[in-house]
């Protein structure tokens, strides 16, 4: 019997630097590439927010179609299904006589739960679910410490990892692929079928995200050109927008690193190189922290206590904040930009989060849940980890209260132009 491997794509929607795909091709006669749109991704949370808002959903659909197009270019295709992976994958195994299933391991509660459900279903069929790790710059096995001993302080983590670990080269993109014979490869639902409305581009935004590996690689090259021209603050904003493709796995963090490494020695590029590297290290740090501590990051008290929460007015204050109606101009501008575009800078995220927690006395988990709905570059570890830190309930208790709100506002909007541009209509 020929060996067929089902490749279950999740947040790894790319061909480049994809060990899972490379190994599946090498160890099988044919593969069945699969993407499953899980309706649970589009439900409503206990905070009254959506799991996935329309802007990120649109980016996701583009990214899945981008992966299908890329697979077609090398002689393959992508089977697209809608439903629960733990029900669909066993059906596909029996229908296509699959001998093994490959997927990338996740770290947050809901994602790992789905993996466990799939693994349990496959165990009954005596089929192995093989886990790969492909979301980080540094591989877990290359860390200079076991997960349980990772330093809680980011600076210590950064210092040790840069001194004692290596960043591996990228896996090559496959140039041809043999896929199983499939009659119906399936179609993606529309936004409307997911219960979402398409959001028009806001004319105040000078940037438009388009999902998919090809677009991510194009944007990476734009970043490199910007680095070569001059390290201006505007270029730093361009750089930060790599995060959307990184979050969906359309770009590999190692690909980003090695591409910018090529020009590290050129004049004026050092600051931007370090800026990008710092962002990639923060992504790794939170992912490894989730691996170390499990789901503590989802608890309102986390590793400490937020302090005052105005229970009586919490819902009302949260609603003012999320609709950009607090009366505090910069915060309202940040929330308007987030609602209209799905993206705000890191300093804007910190500023509006501090205001929600400290000024409005709303539990930080409401804010984290709202960012989960709205952010185009949402990933669980970075989002919930950052929010916990800002609320003072993160695992690094020494960093409590280090962010200066006034300084942030001056850096975000020194002349008041930002608040003017993004004032609520």
N, C-alpha and C positions, 0 to 999 in steps of 0.2 A: 504493500500500500504506500502511495506517495505521501510525503510529509507536508502537511499544510499548517501554517501558523497564522492565527488571527492576530492582527496588529490593531490593538484598541487605542486609537488616538483620543487624547483628552486635552490637556493644556500643553501640547507639544506639536502644534500644527505646522510642521516644517519638514523638509527633506534634509537640509544641511545639519551637520553635527547632531545626528539622531542615532545613537548607538543601538537602540531598540530596533530600528528599521534596518540598519546595516546587518545586525546579527540575524534578524528574521529572514532576510534575503539569503544570507550565507548558509543558513542551517535548514532551509526548506526547499521543496520542489516548487511550491507556489505559496503566496501569502494572500490573506484576505484583509485588506485595510478597511477599518470600520470606524465611523464616528457616530455616536449615539447622542441625540439631543434629549436630555433628561428633563421632563416637565417640572421636576422638583427644583431645577435651577431658576424657574420663573414663578415660583410661589410667593406668598406674602409672609413676612416674618412676624414674630410676636410683637415687634415694635411698630407694626403697621406699615413697614417699608417693603419694597419689592426686592427679591433676591437679585434680579437683574433688570435694570432699566432699559429703555429703548435705545439709548446711544451705544451702550456696550453690546447689547443684543445685535444691533446692526453690524457692529465691528466684528462680532463673533461669526455671524452668518457669512460675511465677506471673507473671513479667514478660513472657514471650512471650505467654501467654494474655491478659494485660492489653493488650498491643499489638493482638492480634487483636480484642478487644472494642472498643477505641478506633477501629480501622479500620472495623469493622462499623457503628459509630454514624454514620459519615459516608458510608455506602453502599459500603464496600469489604470486604476480608477479608485474611487473611494465609495464604499457602501455607506449610505446615510440612512439612519433609522431614527424614529422618535419613540421614546418609551423608557422603561427602566432597564439599565444595563444587565441587572441580575436576571431579568426575564429574557431579554433579546439575545444575549451572548450564548446561553445554553441552546437556544433554538438554532442559532447559526452554526454552532458546533455540530449539531446533529444533521442539519441540512447539508453542510459542506464537508462533513467528515474531517473536522479540524483535530489536529493532534496536540496542539499547545496554544496558549494565549499569552501574548506579551503586552505589558503596559507600563507606564511610568508611575512610580509610587508618589502619592501625595502625602501631606503632613497634617492638614486641618481636619476637624471632626467629621463634617458631612462627606467630604471627599474620601476619607479613609473608611468611613462606614460603608459607602457604596462599593469600594474595593473588597471589603470583608464579605459583603453580601454576594458579590460575584464569585469570590474565592470559595465560599461555602457551597454555592450552586455547582461550581465546577468540580469540587471534591466529590460530589455525588456521582458525577459522570466520569470520575477518575481522570480528569484533565488538569494539567498543571497550569497555574497562573504565575508566570515569571515576572518578577518586579525589576524595573530598571530605575536608575536615578539620573535624571538629565535636566534638572531645572536650575542648578547652581553653577557658579564659577569654579568653585573648588569641590572636588568629589569628596563624599563623606569618608571614604577609606583613605584619603590622602591628608586628612586633618591631623595635626600633631597631638591630638588628644581624643579620647573616646567622647561620644555625645554627652554622657553624664558629667564629664569634667570640663565642658566648654565654659570659658569665663563668661560670667553674666555681664560684665562691663564691656561695651562695644570696643573701646580703645584697646583693652587687653586682648580681646579676640583678634582685632585687626593686626596688632603688633606681632602676636605669635604666629598667626596664619601667614602673614607676608614674609616672616623670617624663615619659617620651617616647612611651608607647603609649596607645592608646585601647581601651576595651572596647566592642565594637559592640552595637547593640540586637539583641534576639531576632528571629528569623524568626517570623511568625505561624503558628499551627496551621491546617492546611487545614480547611475546613468541609464540603467534599464531594470525592469522589474517584471516578474512573472506573477500574475494574479489568478486566483480561482475563477472558473467560469461562472458568471452571474448573469441571470436574465434581467433582473430589475435592480439597478444600483440605488434606487431611491431618490427622493427629492427633499430639499430643505423646506420647512414651513416658512411662510412669510412672517413678518413682524405682526401683521394683523391677526394671523392664525395663532400667534403666541399671546394675543391679547394686548399688544403694544401698538403705539402709533409712531409712524416715522417722524422724526424731528428735523425740521429744516435747519440748514446752517445759519447761525447767527452772524450777521454782517460785521459785527464788532470783532469777531475772531479772525486772526490772520493765518489760521492753520486749520487744515481739514484732515482728519485721520481716515485712512482707508486700510481695511484689514487685509491680512495675507502676508505670506513669506516674501513674495516679490516686492510688495510695497515696503515692508520692513527693511529689506536689503537696500532698496533705493534710498530710504530715509537715512540709513546708516552711512551711505556714501555722501549724502548731503551734509551730515554731521562732520565727516572727515574733511570735506571741502571747507566748511566753516572754520574748522580747527586750523587749517592751513592758512586761511586768509587773515584771521585775527581772533584772539580770545576775548570777544566782547560779551557783555552781559546778555545781549540779544541771542548770541550764539549759544550761551549756556542754557537759555530757555529752549532752543531747538534741540539741544542735547537731551534735556530731561524728558522730552517726548518720545524717546526710545522705549520708555517704560510700558507703553500700551502693547507694543509688539512682543516685548519680553514677557509680559503677563500672560499673553495668550500662547506663548511658545512659538510664535512666528519667527522670532529671533532667538538665537542661543546666546547666553551671556558670554560664553567663550568666544563665539564669533565676534561679538562686539569688542571684547578685550584684544584679541589678536589683530583685528583690523586697525584699531587705534594705536596699538603697540608699534605698528610699522612706522608711524610718523611721530612717535614720542620725542625723538631727538630734534625735531624741527623747531625753529624759533617760535616763541609765543604759544606753543602747544602744551607745555608742561602742566599749566594750571587746569586746562580743560581735560587733559588725560587723567589727572588726579581726581577731578570732579566726577568723571564718569566711573572711574574705578571705585571711588567712595560709594557711589550709588549701588554698584554691583555688590560690594561687600556688605552694605546694609541689607540688601535682599537676601544674601546668604545667611547673614547673622540671624534675621528673624525666622528664616526657614529652619535653621538648626535649633533655635530656641523653642520652636514649636515641637520639634522632634524630641527635645530634652524634657519639656514640661507638659506636653500634651495639650489639653484644652483649658488650662488655667487662664489663658488669655481671653477666653470668652466670658469669664465670670466677672460681674460688676466690681467686686472687690479685688480681683486679680491676686497680686502678691502683697497688697497693702489695703489702703482704704482711700477712696476719692476725697472724702471730706464732706462738706455740706452739699446736700441735694434737696432742692425745694420741691418736695413731693406734691404739694398742693397745686403748684403752678407749672409743674414739669411739662405736661403735655402742651399747654398753651405756649410756654417759652420755646419748646422744641419746634412747634409749628411756625412761630415767628422766625426762628433761626433758619429753618429749612426753606422757607419761602422768601428769605431776604428782606424781612420786615421788622428787624430788631430796632431800627432807628440809629444804629451805629454804622456810619457810611461805608467804611472799609470792609467790615464783615458782611454787610448786605451786598456789596459789590462782588465779594468772593463767592457768596452763595448764588448770586445771579449768574456769574460766569460758569460755575459748576453745573447749575441746572440747565444752562443753554448749550454747553459744549462738552460736558463730561470730563473736563480736565482743568486743574488749577495747579499752580506751582507748589513746591514743597513748603515754601515760606507762607504761602496763602493757606495751605492745609493746617499748618501749626497755629496760625493766627486765629482762624475761625474755630478751631478745636478748643483752644485756650478760652476763647470768649464763651463758648457753649458751657464749658465745665466750670470756669471760675466766675464769670459775670452772671450767667443765666442759671447757674447751679442745677444743670440737667445732668443726669447720669451719662457718662461718656459712651455707654454702649448704644444709646440712641444715635449718637453721632456716627459711631463706627458702622452701624447698620445702614444709616442713610448714605454714607460714602460707598458702602457695598453696592447699593442700588445705582448710584450715579456715576462713579468713577469708571472711565474707559480702561484704566490700567489697574483695576482692582485685582489684588491677590490676597487671600486670607491672612497669611502670615505678616506681610508688610502692613496691611491696613489695621488689623486688630492689635498687632504689636506696637505700632506707632501711637495709636490712640491710647493704649494702656500706659505707655510711657508718658504721654502728655498729661494724662489724668493723675499721674503719680502712683499708679498701681502696677507698673511694669516690673519685670524681674530684676532690673538694675535699680534698686532703690536709692543708690547714691546719686543718680542723675535727676532725682526729684526736684522740680522747680527751677531747672537751669535755663529754661527758655524765657527770654525777656520779651514780653508782649509789646512794650513801647518801641523797643529796638526793631522788632519784627515789622511793626507798622511803618516805621521810618524807612526801612529797607524795601518794603513792598510798595509803598506809595509816597515817595519823598515829596512830590509836588502836588499831590491830590488828583493827578490825571487818571489814575486807575479807578478811583471811586467815582469820578465823573463819567468815565467811559462805561462802566458797568453798573451805573445807578439803575435801580429797579424802574421799569417803565410804569 
